[in-house]
Amino acid sequence: MKAIILARVSTKEQEEQGHSLPAQTRRLQEYAKKKGFEVVETFSFSESAGNKIRKKFEEVIKYLKDHKDVKVLLCENVDRATRNFKDAVDLDEMRKNEGLEIHFVQDGFWINKNATGNQMFMWEAKVFLAKQYLNRLSDDVKRSNEQKIQEGQWIGKAPVGYINVLDDKGKRDIMADPLRSGYIPKIYELYTTGNYSVQRIKDEMEQLGLRSNTKDPKPLSKSLIYHVLTNPFYYGMMKINGELYPHRYEPLISKELFDKARAVMAGYHKKPFRYGAKPFAFRGLIKCADCGCMITAERTKGKYNYYSCTNYKKAHKKRIYVKEEGLLATVYKVLEGIKLNDKQIADLMTDLKRTEKSKNRFFESATKRLRAEYDRYEKWKSNLLDRLADEKISQEVYDEKREEYEVKQADITTEMGKHQKADKEYYITIGMILSLCKRAEDIFKSSEPMEKRQLLNFLLQNCQLQGEKLNFELKTPFSGALQANECSNLLRW
């Protein structure tokens, strides 16, 4: 069979550690000769496999699509071929639809169209762990946003009452909207009288001429009026990912007025919606298969949990209530199915140890590079001080450059910390995968309701309730574990 070789390194350090492109290519050529494959093309390149689009990788995919007679892709291991789900999906689609065989020579296994056993689980587990690791490493946008938040700068679209502007340096910022800011206190004042519902305030604001701050200004909807009444931004705090941070913009109301509105709002509801704190295993995880609305939960008689569609879109004439026990019964069957036997666990451990070695090389090379970069700036700071003492530079230049170097060092320290966190969470994730594959059903049954919810969120995706039937998909790599137990086809040499 015709084959192509894929050799890749991400860093110079990897080349120095025996993963050089010539070394990879030589090992893969020897393997091809042993297996009787005809190597018709070799792709050898050095590039990062993080969040950037891998143009070279796309060339490999294009070549395979253009040359239908090439049925084998050879690479050293999974992390040489892919480090994100997009790459894995591309390869997996070609495996299923084009009959492609992918050989991971150093990892000791291969997958093809008929791979439905343990090796698909190994493949999915490796890709999952690589993605989890890279997800822990912040990109520049996230770091920039974190810095803006700490400085009290809003990073999104301005809420009603404020507008987005450019400051004198051409940077995005927001300010109080001269056309709409005066309406915000009025909304609060009307609501705190207790005589105005959200609907009535909506109608009042529409008559007064309040419009949204969009390209096509329209009267504010009920939901937007409600958002105004519950948004702490108007008294000086911005809410981001559930946390409050002080912002630097002009408040439009006082904290006292905001609290008064919240108190009035609580008084409107005899039973405030506080299900978020109650022990519902499927809270926020299921949507209605018919209308797409969320499935909500409620407790009756202090001990029975029922789920039903919120019916926000008014698609159902009659509300159907489903017992939590019925939904859990479906889950228990699947949890029993992902349990691996001792041999499968041993095989998984062997492959994960290989993946761990690859991860350790990546971690060590990254931290070594960052440490060297940090020390270089430290040396420059020392030289800078010597130059100041020798009066070769002014105090102003010294202060400017020292601050520049310290900012760089702070960024490096943050990046190193994130590698440490990613490394720690990598092992936590491995532990979770192994525990669930050994005794998922026992762990789930012995967990508290909120812990059950966390496990379900870790295991399941695309949960939908169709009538009284719960439909869902297992997340990677647990879908592979279920598949491995349904078939004993092992593709290992």
Secondary structure by P-SEA (a helix, b strand, c coil): ccbbbbbbbccaaaaaacccaaaaaaaaaaaaaaacccccbbbbbbbbccccccaaaaaaaaaaaacccccbbbccccccccccaaaaaaaaaaaaccbbbbbbcccccccccccccaaaaaaaaaaaaaaaaaaacccaaaaaaaaaaaaccccccccccbbbbbccccccccccccccaaaaaaaaaaaaaccccaaaaaaaaaaacccccccccccccaaaaaaaaacccccbbbbcccbbbbbcccccccaaaaaaaaaaaaaacccccccccccccccccccccccccbbbbbbccccbbbbbbccccccccbbbbbbaaaaaaaaaaaaaaacccaaaaaaaaaaaaaaaaaaaaaaaaaaaaaaaaaaaaaaaaaaaaaaaaaccccaaaaaaaaaaaaaaaaaaaaaaaaaaaaaaaaaaaaaaaaaaaacaaaaaaaccaaaaaaaaaacccbbbbcccbbbbbbccaaaaaaaaaaccccccc
